């Protein structure tokens, strides 16, 4: 099965509603590698890597989010696969690292 890496950015009511924890839980359940964080501009973003079919399930999950979230838009783009990540991690809130997906 081929591995795929994606960058994702989630817009809407996604901070203060457990969105990062939800994303982390889904990624760990699916065995994905990567990271997730809040951004200073009120979004959630990250990267995920794993089997293409699993990535699609993951994107479907985060497009819905946890119960209190309201996802307005989910952007994603394919990146080159990397071997640097050994697990899925939470990162500290910081400025967005993605210009525009």
N, C-alpha and C positions, 0 to 999 in steps of 0.2 A: 504494500500500500504506500503511495507516495505521500511525503510530508509536505505540508503547506504552512507558510507563516503569513499572518495578516496583521495589519495595524487597524485598530478600530477607535472610533470616537463616538460617544453617545451624547445626544442633546436632549434636553427636557428637564423634568424634575428627577434628577439622578444623584443629587447630593443630599445627605441627611436622611436617606431612606434605606440605607443598607445595601446600596447598589454594588459597591466594591466587594463587600463580603459575599453577596450573591454571585457575583462574577467569579470570585476566587473559588467558591464552593463548586460551581459548575465546572470550572477548568480542572480542578483537582479530580472531580468525579470522572471526567473524560480523559484524564491522564495527559493534559496539555501542559506545555511549558510556556513561559512568558511572564507578563506582569500586568498590573492594573493600578491606576492612580486617579485621584481627583485632580482637576486643573484649577488654576486661579480664576478662570473665567466661568466656572460653574458646570463644567462637563466632566465626564469620566472617559478616560482613554487608556489604551494599552496595546499590547501585542500578544498574540497567541500562536503557538505552533503545535502541529500534530497532523494526524491523518486527515485528508481533505474532507471525507464524509463527517468526521467528528467536528471539524471546524465549522461546517455548515450547521450542525445541530447546536453548537455553542452560539453561533450568531443568531439563530432563531430564539434561543433562550434569552440572550441579552437584549434582543429587540423587544422583548416583553418586560424583562426585569422583575424585581420583587414586587410584592403586592402594592406598596405605597408609591412606587415609581410611576412616572408617566413619560415614556420614551416618545419624543417627537420625531427624532431622526437618528438613524444609525448609519454612519459612514464607515466604509472599510476598503482597504486596498491590499493587494498581495505584495509581500516583500520577499526578498531572497532568504531562504532558510539559513539558520545559524545553529551552531552547536554550543553557544556560550551559556544558555540557560539550562539549569539542571532541574528546575521546578517552576511552579507558578508562584509569583511573589506579589505582595502589596508594596507599593512605593509611596513615599510621602507626597503630599500635595505640592504641586509646583506648576510652573508655567507649562503650557502645551508644548510638546515636542514635535507636533505635526502641524505644518503650515495649513494645509488643506488636503483632505483626503478626497 
